[in-house]
Amino acid sequence: MAVEEDHWVFYFDPNRCIGCHACSISCKQFHGRDADADDWRTVTHHEKGEYPEVAEVPVSMSCMHCHDAPCAEVCPTEAIEKRDSDGIVTVDQDVCIGCKYCGWACPFGAPTYGDNGLMSKCNMCLDQGPGSGAGAESKNEQDDPIQPNCVSDCVGDAIKAGPQREIIKEASQAAAERFQSNDGRVVVEPFRGEENLDMVEHAATPEHAGD
């Protein structure tokens, strides 16, 4: 069983995102999903500031693969699993009954109800096509782990994925550069998927970065 620091997580930096939706489109293409199907990765646009100094902030978000996944807790058939090997949350569609409990329980609305009457969601591209990733090889057992398509196709390099220990280090470095904190200390707390949308804007602020 992998330790929590080896569990895979996403990292999104809104300062690098240009709002092009390439991540969302790439996800659908890789998994062979219809263009009008619910997104496994969504891009929303939010206004920031006050007139006349107003800016638009794009936010790309998918399943957070939560540390304590509420979708797995409410699933009556145990079709949803938080994998010990790499921390990725998968839905076994051979066991799913399409009750939608997981979709209601998820604070991010990640699980979606498909035309086949079953739930599906981001599985960090454990497999190609519409599969759920259940039973797929662990990312941590691959010699050269395959990156999710939303990561590899992001033109702004705004999305990262990998073991938590590596992502935390990278996010800390990004926050240190952004907020001029160069003392080498970690300024981003471990991200478990329940806190906020991104790690740079919310987990490290100018007030905290220089403490």
Backbone as ProteinMPNN parsed JSONL, in Angstrom:
{"seq_chain_A": "MAVEEDHWVFYFDPNRCIGCHACSISCKQFHGRDADADDWRTVTHHEKGEYPEVAEVPVSMSCMHCHDAPCAEVCPTEAIEKRDSDGIVTVDQDVCIGCKYCGWACPFGAPTYGDNGLMSKCNMCLDQGPGSGAGAESKNEQDDPIQPNCVSDCVGDAIKAGPQREIIKEASQAAAERFQSNDGRVVVEPFRGEENLDMVEHAATPEHAGD", "coords_chain_A": {"N_chain_A": [[0.846, -1.194, 0.0], [0.594, 2.186, -0.878], [2.022, 5.095, 0.644], [0.399, 8.098, 1.816], [1.646, 10.33, 0.686], [2.449, 9.429, -1.746], [0.211, 9.264, -3.229], [-1.616, 10.198, -6.107], [-2.29, 13.507, -7.239], [-3.996, 16.447, -8.483], [-2.765, 19.612, -9.623], [-3.516, 22.932, -10.051], [-2.797, 25.974, -11.612], [-4.047, 29.05, -11.701], [-2.904, 31.321, -12.672], [-1.528, 30.688, -14.917], [-3.323, 29.679, -16.664], [-5.161, 30.091, -19.675], [-7.741, 29.885, -20.344], [-8.649, 28.363, -22.546], [-9.96, 25.967, -22.885], [-8.829, 23.634, -23.841], [-8.06, 21.498, -22.254], [-10.464, 20.328, -21.366], [-11.626, 19.559, -23.8], [-9.675, 17.8, -24.784], [-9.838, 15.783, -22.889], [-12.389, 14.655, -23.415], [-11.996, 13.721, -26.019], [-9.943, 11.804, -25.713], [-11.181, 9.908, -24.13], [-13.215, 9.106, -25.732], [-15.746, 10.31, -25.675], [-18.956, 11.808, -26.29], [-19.39, 15.061, -27.755], [-21.371, 16.589, -26.55], [-21.649, 15.448, -24.094], [-21.583, 15.322, -20.478], [-18.996, 17.169, -18.892], [-15.912, 15.8, -17.771], [-13.818, 17.256, -16.98], [-14.05, 20.588, -16.252], [-14.158, 24.004, -17.365], [-14.461, 27.065, -15.989], [-15.338, 30.564, -15.831], [-14.462, 33.386, -13.999], [-15.114, 36.56, -12.51], [-12.866, 39.006, -11.232], [-11.953, 41.443, -8.874], [-12.781, 45.0, -8.842], [-14.75, 47.31, -10.703], [-13.02, 50.01, -12.236], [-11.061, 48.127, -12.561], [-11.089, 45.209, -13.434], [-10.773, 41.736, -13.815], [-10.697, 38.622, -15.607], [-10.805, 35.372, -14.395], [-9.936, 32.227, -15.294], [-10.92, 28.937, -14.369], [-9.95, 25.676, -14.172], [-11.244, 22.528, -13.551], [-11.529, 19.258, -12.204], [-12.389, 15.953, -11.055], [-11.325, 15.794, -7.692], [-10.097, 13.697, -6.501], [-10.319, 13.024, -3.752], [-8.959, 12.942, -0.412], [-10.508, 11.822, 1.694], [-12.871, 10.481, 0.223], [-16.081, 11.528, -0.378], [-17.885, 10.508, -2.22], [-17.283, 7.819, -2.411], [-17.903, 6.993, 0.126], [-20.692, 7.124, 0.265], [-21.61, 5.378, -1.642], [-23.743, 2.74, -2.291], [-23.148, 0.22, -3.274], [-20.471, -0.091, -3.185], [-19.046, 0.551, -5.452], [-17.345, 2.579, -5.992], [-13.998, 3.372, -5.513], [-11.281, 4.405, -3.515], [-8.192, 4.184, -4.438], [-5.607, 2.351, -2.896], [-3.084, 2.104, -3.956], [-2.353, 4.274, -5.634], [-3.984, 6.363, -4.992], [-5.989, 7.257, -6.68], [-9.383, 7.846, -7.472], [-11.825, 5.652, -8.492], [-14.585, 4.427, -10.529], [-16.304, 1.496, -10.615], [-17.964, 0.305, -13.189], [-19.198, -2.083, -13.586], [-20.281, -2.697, -11.235], [-21.644, -0.497, -10.379], [-24.885, 0.964, -9.895], [-26.146, 3.167, -10.786], [-27.426, 5.004, -9.06], [-26.958, 7.623, -8.406], [-26.126, 8.7, -5.996], [-23.462, 9.32, -5.453], [-22.935, 11.526, -7.076], [-24.543, 13.449, -5.886], [-23.343, 13.628, -3.409], [-20.782, 14.574, -3.865], [-18.878, 17.483, -3.468], [-17.914, 18.881, -5.595], [-19.228, 18.098, -7.834], [-18.259, 16.062, -9.481], [-18.72, 13.235, -10.296], [-20.589, 12.003, -13.039], [-23.741, 11.381, -14.67], [-24.325, 8.996, -17.051], [-25.402, 8.174, -20.478], [-25.676, 5.482, -20.443], [-26.84, 4.905, -18.089], [-25.239, 4.799, -15.882], [-22.736, 5.91, -13.503], [-19.906, 8.027, -14.07], [-16.536, 9.345, -14.158], [-13.605, 11.496, -13.934], [-10.601, 9.653, -14.208], [-7.951, 10.112, -14.089], [-6.908, 9.366, -16.51], [-6.385, 6.58, -16.525], [-7.12, 4.599, -18.246], [-7.883, 4.345, -21.766], [-10.692, 5.498, -23.712], [-14.195, 5.004, -22.811], [-13.998, 3.738, -20.373], [-13.82, 3.066, -16.787], [-11.478, 2.938, -15.395], [-11.188, 1.259, -13.281], [-9.43, -1.333, -11.752], [-7.201, -0.967, -13.314], [-3.649, -0.697, -13.99], [-1.512, 0.535, -11.413], [-0.506, 3.949, -11.225], [1.867, 4.382, -9.925], [3.28, 2.106, -10.351], [4.144, 2.13, -12.873], [6.862, 2.475, -15.11], [7.331, 4.829, -16.505], [5.156, 6.931, -15.742], [2.004, 7.563, -17.229], [0.842, 10.694, -18.126], [-2.205, 12.435, -17.35], [-4.409, 13.375, -20.026], [-5.38, 15.988, -19.977], [-3.365, 17.305, -18.715], [-1.062, 16.923, -20.331], [-1.907, 18.171, -22.666], [-2.354, 20.801, -22.044], [-1.972, 24.058, -22.958], [-0.931, 26.196, -21.592], [0.547, 25.142, -19.583], [-0.665, 24.877, -17.122], [-1.811, 22.9, -15.604], [-0.96, 20.256, -13.502], [-0.036, 16.902, -12.628], [0.586, 14.267, -10.364], [2.504, 12.338, -7.906], [1.692, 13.225, -4.556], [3.778, 14.263, -2.935], [5.582, 15.29, -4.797], [4.052, 17.149, -6.201], [3.323, 18.948, -4.189], [5.826, 20.014, -3.591], [6.434, 21.287, -6.025], [4.319, 23.129, -6.182], [4.888, 24.645, -3.947], [7.285, 25.835, -4.686], [6.379, 27.386, -6.822], [4.65, 29.135, -5.488], [6.472, 30.389, -3.797], [8.033, 31.778, -5.636], [6.109, 33.456, -6.725], [5.276, 34.997, -4.547], [7.59, 36.062, -3.561], [8.966, 34.659, -1.583], [11.767, 33.373, -0.537], [13.117, 31.76, 1.24], [13.251, 29.078, 1.301], [11.443, 27.561, 2.709], [8.549, 25.408, 3.033], [5.572, 26.591, 1.794], [3.064, 25.858, 1.177], [0.373, 24.039, 2.284], [-0.292, 20.491, 2.673], [-2.478, 19.258, 0.207], [-5.665, 17.989, 0.179], [-7.904, 17.764, -1.312], [-10.307, 18.668, -0.34], [-10.321, 21.319, 0.286], [-9.847, 23.936, -1.352], [-10.081, 25.439, -4.667], [-7.648, 25.851, -6.009], [-4.077, 25.712, -5.416], [-2.175, 27.681, -5.237], [-3.308, 30.299, -5.103], [-5.001, 30.136, -2.842], [-3.907, 28.505, -0.795], [-1.475, 29.611, -0.296], [-0.806, 32.797, 0.556], [0.022, 36.303, 0.069], [0.35, 37.345, 2.633], [1.021, 35.164, 4.195], [3.17, 33.987, 2.956], [5.579, 35.234, 3.476], [6.036, 34.826, 6.142]], "CA_chain_A": [[0.0, 0.0, 0.0], [1.385, 3.405, -0.965], [1.754, 6.101, 1.658], [-0.426, 9.174, 1.268], [2.458, 11.25, -0.11], [2.6, 8.845, -3.081], [-1.074, 9.336, -3.924], [-1.618, 11.189, -7.185], [-3.194, 14.646, -7.092], [-3.907, 17.495, -9.49], [-2.387, 20.967, -9.216], [-3.933, 23.901, -11.066], [-2.312, 27.333, -11.387], [-4.883, 29.938, -12.512], [-2.088, 32.382, -13.253], [-0.998, 30.206, -16.189], [-4.442, 29.243, -17.504], [-5.656, 31.108, -20.607], [-9.165, 29.659, -20.556], [-8.881, 27.905, -23.921], [-10.772, 24.747, -22.822], [-8.155, 22.495, -24.473], [-8.041, 20.387, -21.298], [-11.78, 19.698, -21.387], [-11.8, 18.926, -25.112], [-8.742, 16.679, -24.841], [-10.394, 14.73, -22.029], [-13.479, 13.983, -24.126], [-11.459, 13.012, -27.175], [-9.184, 10.642, -25.26], [-12.093, 8.906, -23.576], [-14.228, 8.756, -26.717], [-17.05, 10.771, -25.21], [-19.629, 12.737, -27.191], [-19.113, 16.473, -27.491], [-22.394, 17.157, -25.68], [-21.677, 14.722, -22.823], [-21.113, 16.105, -19.339], [-17.54, 17.255, -18.825], [-15.162, 15.277, -16.628], [-13.032, 18.434, -16.569], [-14.777, 21.788, -16.655], [-13.478, 25.294, -17.29], [-15.395, 28.151, -15.706], [-14.705, 31.882, -15.877], [-14.908, 34.174, -12.856], [-14.622, 37.934, -12.471], [-12.064, 39.326, -10.06], [-11.696, 42.866, -8.743], [-13.888, 45.942, -8.923], [-14.669, 48.232, -11.834], [-12.716, 49.573, -13.612], [-9.976, 47.144, -12.564], [-11.736, 43.895, -13.398], [-10.079, 40.714, -14.601], [-11.366, 37.325, -15.677], [-9.95, 34.279, -13.943], [-10.45, 30.906, -15.677], [-10.641, 27.865, -13.416], [-10.116, 24.325, -14.72], [-11.443, 21.654, -12.403], [-12.067, 17.913, -12.426], [-12.437, 15.225, -9.789], [-10.193, 16.117, -6.832], [-9.546, 12.455, -5.947], [-10.237, 13.454, -2.36], [-8.349, 12.088, 0.613], [-11.665, 11.087, 2.222], [-13.812, 10.699, -0.876], [-17.475, 11.353, 0.037], [-18.602, 9.689, -3.199], [-17.054, 6.416, -2.056], [-18.561, 6.716, 1.402], [-22.147, 6.98, 0.129], [-21.96, 4.398, -2.671], [-24.335, 1.574, -1.621], [-22.633, -1.042, -3.814], [-19.008, -0.025, -3.106], [-18.509, 0.615, -6.813], [-16.327, 3.629, -6.02], [-12.844, 2.991, -4.696], [-10.097, 5.252, -3.38], [-7.168, 3.153, -4.576], [-4.466, 2.462, -1.99], [-1.819, 2.079, -4.686], [-1.995, 5.586, -6.181], [-4.908, 7.378, -4.501], [-6.975, 7.667, -7.68], [-10.744, 7.382, -7.187], [-12.408, 5.06, -9.699], [-15.947, 3.893, -10.467], [-16.434, 0.214, -11.306], [-19.287, 0.339, -13.803], [-19.808, -3.409, -13.498], [-20.903, -2.77, -9.908], [-22.485, 0.697, -10.24], [-26.304, 0.786, -10.214], [-26.663, 4.435, -11.293], [-28.337, 5.635, -8.098], [-26.58, 9.043, -8.378], [-25.754, 9.164, -4.659], [-22.11, 9.887, -5.489], [-23.029, 12.853, -7.669], [-25.115, 14.36, -4.899], [-22.428, 13.763, -2.273], [-19.539, 15.244, -4.26], [-19.0, 18.946, -3.418], [-17.441, 19.456, -6.852], [-20.046, 17.601, -8.933], [-17.387, 15.325, -10.405], [-19.357, 12.081, -10.952], [-21.654, 12.378, -13.966], [-24.663, 10.305, -15.043], [-24.191, 8.789, -18.488], [-26.516, 7.622, -21.246], [-25.794, 4.061, -20.118], [-27.486, 4.778, -16.793], [-24.221, 4.581, -14.852], [-21.927, 7.068, -13.162], [-18.519, 8.018, -14.537], [-15.8, 10.529, -13.725], [-12.171, 11.509, -14.216], [-9.789, 8.615, -13.567], [-6.57, 10.493, -14.397], [-6.528, 8.664, -17.746], [-5.865, 5.233, -16.272], [-7.355, 3.841, -19.468], [-8.464, 5.113, -22.856], [-12.063, 5.121, -23.973], [-15.154, 5.373, -21.774], [-13.826, 2.914, -19.179], [-13.769, 3.754, -15.5], [-10.146, 2.839, -14.805], [-11.18, 0.276, -12.202], [-8.592, -2.496, -12.024], [-6.049, -0.611, -14.146], [-2.351, -0.687, -13.318], [-1.236, 1.72, -10.613], [0.425, 4.926, -11.79], [3.145, 4.26, -9.23], [3.963, 0.892, -10.794], [4.587, 2.363, -14.248], [8.222, 3.018, -15.194], [7.172, 6.217, -16.937], [3.709, 7.11, -15.589], [1.321, 8.327, -18.267], [0.166, 11.877, -17.611], [-3.553, 12.659, -17.868], [-4.39, 14.172, -21.248], [-5.591, 17.402, -19.679], [-2.056, 17.83, -18.328], [-0.149, 16.934, -21.477], [-2.413, 19.039, -23.731], [-2.565, 22.166, -21.553], [-1.04, 24.932, -23.675], [-0.323, 27.137, -20.658], [1.248, 24.399, -18.538], [-1.339, 25.28, -15.888], [-2.283, 21.72, -14.872], [0.04, 19.24, -13.219], [-0.525, 15.734, -11.901], [1.682, 13.415, -9.927], [2.475, 12.006, -6.481], [1.473, 14.413, -3.731], [5.035, 14.834, -2.451], [6.19, 16.051, -5.891], [3.183, 18.275, -6.529], [3.454, 19.917, -3.1], [7.114, 20.68, -3.777], [6.335, 22.18, -7.177], [3.414, 24.221, -5.83], [5.604, 25.486, -2.992], [8.241, 26.633, -5.447], [5.618, 28.378, -7.589], [4.169, 30.143, -4.547], [7.633, 31.141, -3.327], [8.409, 32.706, -6.7], [5.041, 34.452, -6.901], [5.165, 35.877, -3.388], [8.918, 36.497, -3.168], [9.426, 33.946, -0.397], [12.905, 32.604, -1.034], [13.87, 31.189, 2.352], [13.306, 27.631, 1.146], [10.443, 26.849, 3.501], [7.322, 25.013, 2.346], [4.528, 27.555, 2.117], [1.781, 25.287, 0.787], [0.016, 22.893, 3.104], [-0.754, 19.338, 1.879], [-3.804, 19.455, -0.381], [-6.36, 16.71, 0.245], [-9.042, 17.749, -2.218], [-11.535, 19.188, 0.236], [-10.176, 22.69, 0.727], [-10.133, 24.997, -2.307], [-9.941, 25.078, -6.063], [-6.256, 25.808, -6.435], [-3.167, 25.676, -4.297], [-1.334, 28.869, -5.166], [-4.056, 31.47, -4.679], [-5.692, 29.974, -1.573], [-3.097, 27.889, 0.245], [-0.356, 30.499, -0.012], [-1.17, 34.179, 0.302], [1.154, 37.194, 0.328], [0.543, 37.547, 4.066], [1.608, 33.976, 4.8], [4.366, 33.532, 2.265], [6.791, 35.814, 4.027], [6.124, 34.59, 7.582]], "C_chain_A": [[0.881, 1.244, 0.0], [1.039, 4.34, 0.193], [1.043, 7.267, 0.995], [0.37, 10.112, 0.365], [2.685, 10.73, -1.525], [1.296, 8.855, -3.869], [-1.051, 10.467, -4.945], [-2.665, 12.272, -6.936], [-3.022, 15.576, -8.293], [-3.445, 18.796, -8.837], [-2.749, 21.908, -10.359], [-3.459, 25.294, -10.677], [-3.107, 28.289, -12.274], [-4.092, 31.053, -13.177], [-1.513, 31.982, -14.612], [-2.106, 29.8, -17.16], [-4.918, 30.39, -18.393], [-7.125, 30.883, -20.957], [-9.532, 29.132, -21.92], [-9.748, 26.646, -24.014], [-10.113, 23.544, -23.506], [-8.157, 21.279, -23.559], [-9.351, 19.61, -21.335], [-12.019, 18.942, -22.69], [-10.921, 17.691, -25.23], [-9.251, 15.496, -24.034], [-11.473, 13.944, -22.773], [-12.963, 13.17, -25.31], [-10.751, 11.734, -26.75], [-10.107, 9.525, -24.79], [-13.248, 8.577, -24.512], [-15.628, 9.164, -26.323], [-17.631, 11.788, -26.19], [-19.364, 14.18, -26.778], [-20.116, 17.084, -26.523], [-22.533, 16.404, -24.359], [-21.177, 15.627, -21.701], [-19.587, 16.054, -19.264], [-16.998, 16.551, -17.589], [-14.199, 16.333, -16.113], [-13.725, 19.667, -17.132], [-13.887, 23.022, -16.534], [-14.543, 26.365, -17.096], [-14.623, 29.469, -15.657], [-15.319, 32.771, -14.796], [-14.312, 35.578, -12.917], [-13.918, 38.205, -11.151], [-11.804, 40.825, -10.041], [-12.96, 43.695, -8.826], [-13.657, 46.909, -10.081], [-13.937, 49.509, -11.42], [-11.602, 48.524, -13.698], [-10.557, 45.747, -12.36], [-10.971, 42.933, -14.298], [-10.892, 39.432, -14.579], [-10.377, 36.235, -15.3], [-10.571, 32.954, -14.375], [-10.034, 29.859, -14.652], [-10.949, 26.524, -14.075], [-10.195, 23.345, -13.562], [-12.01, 20.303, -12.839], [-12.239, 17.258, -11.065], [-11.176, 15.534, -8.995], [-9.507, 14.873, -6.265], [-9.263, 12.639, -4.458], [-9.593, 12.42, -1.442], [-9.419, 11.209, 1.267], [-12.811, 11.309, 1.24], [-15.256, 10.471, -0.437], [-18.27, 10.5, -0.934], [-18.472, 8.205, -2.867], [-17.799, 6.04, -0.784], [-20.052, 6.455, 1.243], [-22.554, 5.921, -0.886], [-22.489, 3.115, -2.03], [-23.787, 0.236, -2.104], [-21.108, -1.126, -3.764], [-18.364, -0.075, -4.496], [-17.378, 1.632, -6.92], [-15.222, 3.289, -5.03], [-11.796, 4.097, -4.695], [-8.916, 4.29, -3.339], [-5.995, 3.402, -3.627], [-3.165, 2.659, -2.753], [-1.384, 3.447, -5.195], [-2.977, 6.691, -5.801], [-5.969, 7.831, -5.48], [-8.334, 7.05, -7.349], [-11.376, 6.893, -8.486], [-13.831, 4.573, -9.439], [-15.989, 2.601, -11.269], [-17.846, 0.126, -11.881], [-19.947, -1.032, -13.859], [-20.558, -3.576, -12.181], [-21.87, -1.606, -9.684], [-23.928, 0.397, -10.644], [-26.948, 2.101, -10.675], [-27.615, 5.151, -10.366], [-28.097, 7.138, -7.941], [-26.2, 9.562, -6.994], [-24.398, 9.868, -4.677], [-22.121, 11.304, -6.047], [-23.585, 13.874, -6.697], [-24.144, 14.621, -3.753], [-21.182, 14.568, -2.608], [-19.706, 16.764, -4.229], [-18.577, 19.63, -4.711], [-18.245, 18.977, -8.059], [-19.282, 16.778, -9.943], [-18.055, 14.112, -11.058], [-20.524, 12.534, -11.831], [-22.472, 11.149, -14.361], [-24.669, 10.173, -16.558], [-25.433, 8.231, -19.152], [-26.724, 6.137, -20.964], [-26.421, 3.83, -18.754], [-26.523, 4.558, -15.645], [-23.428, 5.863, -14.625], [-20.515, 6.908, -13.719], [-17.857, 9.318, -14.109], [-14.355, 10.436, -14.179], [-11.472, 10.376, -13.476], [-8.302, 8.849, -13.831], [-6.019, 9.699, -15.579], [-5.821, 7.336, -17.462], [-6.073, 4.341, -17.48], [-8.002, 4.743, -20.505], [-9.879, 4.629, -23.116], [-12.947, 5.454, -22.789], [-15.009, 4.58, -20.48], [-13.627, 3.721, -17.918], [-12.389, 3.748, -14.87], [-10.051, 1.823, -13.692], [-10.357, -0.942, -12.61], [-7.375, -2.21, -12.87], [-4.773, -0.582, -13.315], [-2.136, 0.633, -12.575], [-0.268, 2.65, -11.338], [1.819, 4.741, -11.186], [3.911, 3.002, -9.608], [4.452, 1.016, -12.232], [5.986, 2.98, -14.243], [8.197, 4.495, -15.577], [5.678, 6.527, -16.909], [3.108, 8.018, -16.66], [0.581, 9.502, -17.627], [-1.264, 11.944, -18.151], [-3.506, 13.587, -19.082], [-4.607, 15.656, -21.0], [-4.28, 18.072, -19.291], [-1.161, 17.983, -19.554], [-0.598, 17.894, -22.576], [-2.68, 20.473, -23.282], [-1.523, 23.097, -22.169], [-0.341, 25.923, -22.75], [0.469, 26.48, -19.557], [0.668, 24.728, -17.162], [-1.761, 24.103, -15.024], [-1.134, 20.735, -14.713], [-0.64, 18.068, -12.518], [0.668, 14.881, -11.526], [1.541, 13.074, -8.463], [2.425, 13.275, -5.632], [2.78, 15.064, -3.297], [5.688, 15.71, -3.532], [5.37, 17.297, -6.22], [3.271, 19.351, -5.454], [4.749, 20.702, -3.245], [7.038, 21.693, -4.912], [5.443, 23.374, -6.875], [4.082, 25.179, -4.857], [6.587, 26.395, -3.71], [7.532, 27.732, -6.234], [5.13, 29.501, -6.683], [5.316, 31.009, -4.047], [8.064, 32.17, -4.362], [7.379, 33.828, -6.833], [5.029, 35.461, -5.768], [6.517, 36.263, -2.793], [9.369, 35.884, -1.845], [10.531, 33.005, -0.832], [13.741, 31.995, 0.085], [13.88, 29.668, 2.332], [12.275, 26.865, 1.932], [9.228, 26.49, 2.652], [6.207, 25.956, 2.773], [3.145, 27.062, 1.707], [1.512, 24.058, 1.635], [-0.446, 21.737, 2.218], [-2.211, 19.49, 1.48], [-4.514, 18.115, -0.465], [-7.603, 16.676, -0.637], [-10.31, 18.31, -1.642], [-11.493, 20.694, 0.438], [-10.635, 23.719, -0.31], [-9.81, 24.565, -3.717], [-8.498, 24.979, -6.505], [-5.358, 25.974, -5.222], [-2.337, 26.945, -4.164], [-2.104, 30.051, -4.588], [-4.577, 31.338, -3.244], [-4.806, 29.418, -0.46], [-1.884, 28.735, 0.596], [-0.743, 31.914, -0.405], [0.027, 35.068, 0.567], [1.429, 37.374, 1.813], [1.292, 36.384, 4.7], [2.957, 33.628, 4.209], [5.64, 34.074, 2.887], [6.969, 35.581, 5.51], [7.366, 33.793, 7.949]], "O_chain_A": [[1.816, 1.341, 0.796], [-0.099, 4.368, 0.66], [1.073, 7.414, -0.227], [-0.167, 10.633, -0.612], [3.07, 11.494, -2.41], [1.278, 8.495, -5.047], [-0.535, 11.552, -4.679], [-3.775, 11.993, -6.483], [-2.031, 15.499, -9.02], [-3.701, 19.043, -7.659], [-2.335, 21.699, -11.499], [-3.686, 25.744, -9.554], [-2.871, 28.339, -13.481], [-4.561, 31.662, -14.139], [-1.061, 32.838, -15.372], [-1.849, 29.6, -18.348], [-5.063, 31.522, -17.931], [-7.689, 31.61, -21.775], [-10.622, 29.419, -22.416], [-10.219, 26.297, -25.096], [-10.777, 22.532, -23.729], [-8.246, 20.147, -24.035], [-9.348, 18.379, -21.335], [-12.546, 17.829, -22.688], [-11.367, 16.652, -25.719], [-9.11, 14.345, -24.447], [-11.469, 12.713, -22.762], [-13.439, 12.065, -25.569], [-10.944, 10.688, -27.369], [-9.844, 8.346, -25.025], [-14.164, 7.848, -24.13], [-16.591, 8.45, -26.603], [-16.895, 12.533, -26.837], [-19.143, 14.476, -25.604], [-19.774, 17.987, -25.76], [-23.443, 16.692, -23.582], [-20.439, 16.582, -21.944], [-18.973, 15.024, -19.54], [-17.548, 16.682, -16.496], [-13.809, 16.309, -14.945], [-13.955, 19.771, -18.337], [-12.979, 23.07, -15.704], [-15.419, 26.543, -17.942], [-13.407, 29.481, -15.466], [-16.539, 32.892, -14.695], [-13.164, 35.764, -13.32], [-14.315, 37.706, -10.098], [-11.473, 41.414, -11.07], [-14.068, 43.162, -8.875], [-12.523, 47.274, -10.392], [-14.213, 50.042, -10.345], [-11.244, 48.087, -14.792], [-10.518, 45.189, -11.263], [-10.575, 43.287, -15.409], [-11.672, 39.186, -13.658], [-9.261, 36.181, -15.816], [-11.633, 32.588, -13.873], [-8.92, 29.898, -14.132], [-12.082, 26.273, -14.485], [-9.323, 23.328, -12.694], [-12.858, 20.225, -13.728], [-12.235, 17.938, -10.039], [-10.078, 15.539, -9.552], [-8.46, 14.976, -5.626], [-8.146, 12.443, -3.978], [-9.672, 11.212, -1.665], [-9.249, 9.995, 1.377], [-13.62, 12.22, 1.414], [-15.63, 9.335, -0.147], [-19.225, 9.835, -0.533], [-19.421, 7.436, -3.02], [-18.268, 4.911, -0.635], [-20.625, 5.661, 1.989], [-23.737, 5.594, -0.982], [-21.754, 2.459, -1.292], [-23.941, -0.776, -1.422], [-20.517, -2.097, -4.235], [-17.297, -0.657, -4.689], [-16.551, 1.556, -7.829], [-15.478, 2.964, -3.871], [-11.464, 4.655, -5.741], [-8.669, 3.652, -2.316], [-5.459, 4.508, -3.559], [-2.245, 3.307, -2.255], [-0.193, 3.759, -5.195], [-2.824, 7.832, -6.238], [-6.773, 8.704, -5.154], [-8.422, 5.875, -6.991], [-11.453, 7.637, -9.464], [-14.23, 4.341, -8.298], [-15.736, 2.61, -12.474], [-18.808, -0.1, -11.147], [-21.138, -1.13, -14.153], [-21.371, -4.488, -12.032], [-22.806, -1.717, -8.892], [-24.172, -0.329, -11.608], [-28.153, 2.147, -10.927], [-28.524, 5.84, -10.828], [-28.947, 7.847, -7.401], [-25.973, 10.761, -6.837], [-24.206, 10.881, -4.006], [-21.406, 12.178, -5.556], [-23.156, 15.028, -6.683], [-24.126, 15.715, -3.19], [-20.588, 15.183, -1.723], [-20.593, 17.29, -4.901], [-18.845, 20.815, -4.907], [-17.979, 19.398, -9.185], [-19.608, 16.785, -11.129], [-17.966, 13.966, -12.277], [-21.344, 13.351, -11.413], [-21.964, 10.028, -14.383], [-24.981, 11.13, -17.267], [-26.397, 7.859, -18.482], [-27.801, 5.595, -21.21], [-26.526, 2.689, -18.305], [-26.937, 4.173, -14.552], [-23.448, 6.779, -15.447], [-19.997, 5.796, -13.825], [-18.535, 10.278, -13.742], [-13.931, 9.425, -14.738], [-11.705, 10.154, -12.288], [-7.499, 7.917, -13.802], [-4.826, 9.399, -15.642], [-4.802, 7.013, -18.073], [-5.288, 3.423, -17.717], [-8.592, 5.771, -20.173], [-10.229, 3.496, -22.786], [-12.501, 6.119, -21.854], [-15.826, 4.74, -19.574], [-13.308, 4.909, -17.968], [-12.149, 4.477, -13.908], [-8.958, 1.543, -13.201], [-10.564, -1.511, -13.681], [-6.583, -3.116, -13.127], [-4.817, -0.457, -12.091], [-2.527, 1.7, -13.047], [0.674, 2.194, -11.986], [2.827, 4.925, -11.869], [5.071, 2.846, -9.225], [5.102, 0.108, -12.75], [6.263, 3.896, -13.468], [8.951, 5.303, -15.035], [5.002, 6.402, -17.929], [3.633, 9.092, -16.955], [-0.208, 9.319, -16.7], [-1.509, 11.55, -19.291], [-2.661, 14.479, -19.154], [-4.076, 16.492, -21.731], [-4.103, 19.27, -19.513], [-0.578, 19.042, -19.782], [0.232, 18.383, -23.342], [-3.183, 21.279, -24.066], [-0.326, 22.94, -21.926], [0.726, 26.436, -23.086], [1.009, 27.162, -18.686], [1.394, 24.842, -16.175], [-2.042, 24.277, -13.838], [-0.429, 20.422, -15.673], [-1.688, 18.228, -11.893], [1.639, 14.784, -12.276], [0.565, 13.473, -7.828], [3.054, 14.279, -5.968], [2.883, 16.29, -3.291], [6.275, 16.746, -3.222], [5.923, 18.364, -6.485], [3.292, 20.541, -5.771], [4.769, 21.916, -3.045], [7.516, 22.82, -4.781], [5.758, 24.501, -7.256], [3.87, 26.39, -4.93], [6.709, 27.577, -3.386], [8.013, 28.862, -6.31], [5.184, 30.674, -7.054], [5.16, 32.22, -3.889], [8.417, 33.297, -4.016], [7.73, 34.992, -7.026], [4.799, 36.649, -5.994], [6.588, 36.734, -1.657], [10.079, 36.528, -1.073], [10.266, 31.96, -1.426], [14.933, 31.742, -0.093], [14.442, 29.033, 3.224], [12.222, 25.638, 1.844], [8.914, 27.174, 1.677], [5.928, 26.105, 3.962], [2.159, 27.779, 1.875], [2.333, 23.142, 1.693], [-0.944, 21.975, 1.118], [-3.067, 19.81, 2.305], [-4.017, 17.195, -1.116], [-8.285, 15.653, -0.698], [-11.306, 18.429, -2.355], [-12.524, 21.299, 0.732], [-11.705, 24.31, -0.158], [-9.322, 23.457, -3.942], [-8.157, 24.105, -7.302], [-5.817, 26.331, -4.137], [-1.846, 27.248, -3.077], [-1.613, 30.732, -3.687], [-4.594, 32.323, -2.504], [-4.941, 29.819, 0.696], [-1.323, 28.587, 1.681], [-0.982, 32.191, -1.581], [0.969, 34.635, 1.231], [2.578, 37.534, 2.223], [2.091, 36.571, 5.617], [3.799, 33.036, 4.884], [6.682, 33.421, 2.823], [7.934, 36.069, 6.099], [7.591, 33.508, 9.125]]}, "name": "protein", "num_of_chains": 1, "seq": "MAVEEDHWVFYFDPNRCIGCHACSISCKQFHGRDADADDWRTVTHHEKGEYPEVAEVPVSMSCMHCHDAPCAEVCPTEAIEKRDSDGIVTVDQDVCIGCKYCGWACPFGAPTYGDNGLMSKCNMCLDQGPGSGAGAESKNEQDDPIQPNCVSDCVGDAIKAGPQREIIKEASQAAAERFQSNDGRVVVEPFRGEENLDMVEHAATPEHAGD"}
